Amino acid sequence: MKIGIFCDSFYPENKAIAIRLYHFAEELAKVSDVTVHTSTRATVHKSLPYRVKYNVLPAPSNESSNLVRLIAELMLGMEMFIRILFCRYDAIVITSPPFFAALFGTLASRLGGIPYVFDVRDEYPEVFFTAGVVKEKSLFGKILLRAERMVYQHALMVLTVTEGICQRIDAKSGRQGRATLVRNGFDRELFVPAAQKESRFTVVFHGNLGKFQDPELIIHVARRVYERDQNICFKVIGFGNNDEAIRANQQPNVEFVGQVPYHDIPKVIASAHLGISFRSDDIISYNSFPVKLYEYIGIGIPVIVTPVSEAGHFFETFGIGFQFGNAQVEEISSQIVELAQDNVKYEGISNRIADIRERFSRQGISREFASQFLEALKTAKRNG
């Protein structure tokens, strides 16, 4: 069986989608002939158990203007359209974002009669509406919603990363159970608890500092924590088009590390004591579950999440983290100081993380996806 995976980013990039698809490809390659089409170029691909073909066009950049990014997505989408039509597969996996490129891919799949799996990480076009790029009630907004609905309706499977997005996809497609929850998880071979921690209690953020992050909140919280306990420090790892506040920061207890290669991240963050994910207060963040949160579970540290969201409820349900509103600077600061000073409470949370850690590894999650995918494909073929 020949399976194609079409994406803008892939291993060894440290983007969430690159890591997610790497594990999908690893599992699918155990039982099928897999080819990955990506804009990521790396010689390491030569040693992987599947083929990697490079797109001619680069991946759209989040740091570009909306117009430049749109043009880049449309061009990549046209390349994807041609590749899918002329590279015959028994089934393909298409990921969104990039949303417009993915639309071209699904159109080619339908024209070629190729079953496709549509992997939704961020809920487009909802992201456009929330960011104010497109008005939902406009003609263009209505066209995008119609296109989104058709993509869901004709997919072999629709995957997504949170329960909230699953429910919204079901509602948009008009079919209960249309979406399948396939969490991101962490790489259990990379993200492991560290034997040695930083000498000072360290709070760590890592990941993309994009438009739906709240880096200013990190600064506000760090300032309030410093007033109460100068032995607590903050470490920020990552970059993006919303990192100005961190780069300009003068707070003495905040260190901006910048971008770190994916394979080096586990070691850096494992030495910390507490992970944070401060996102903007909007519908996209309510339904999000950032990859970094699973990776904090992998290295065995508690988490603080904003805003109150699906991810926050998850951590509170398991008793391994806390959630707050974005305006609750005092409450967040107090919680950090308490964790730093109360060893009994901290150890109790750490023990609970150790008990559930294995349930959220990428390897196990991807294995389950591969099984569901192949079974769905067999069923579709039997039904003609």
Secondary structure by P-SEA (a helix, b strand, c coil): cbbbbbcccccccccaaaaaaaaaaaaaaaccbbbbbccccccccccccbbbbbbccccccccccaaaaaaaaaaaaaaaaaaaaccccccccccccaaaaaaaaaaaaaaacbbbbbbbcccaaaaaaaacccccccaaaaaaaaaaaaaaaaccbbbbccaaaaaaaaaaacccccbbbbbbccccccccccccccccbbbbbbccccccccaaaaaaaaaaaaaccccbbbbbbbcccccccccccccccccccccccccaaaaaaaaccbbbbbbcccccccccccaaaaaaaaaccccccccccaaaaaaaaacccccccccaaaaaaaaaaaaaccaaaaaaaaaaaaaccccccaaaaaaaaaaaaaaaaaaaaaac
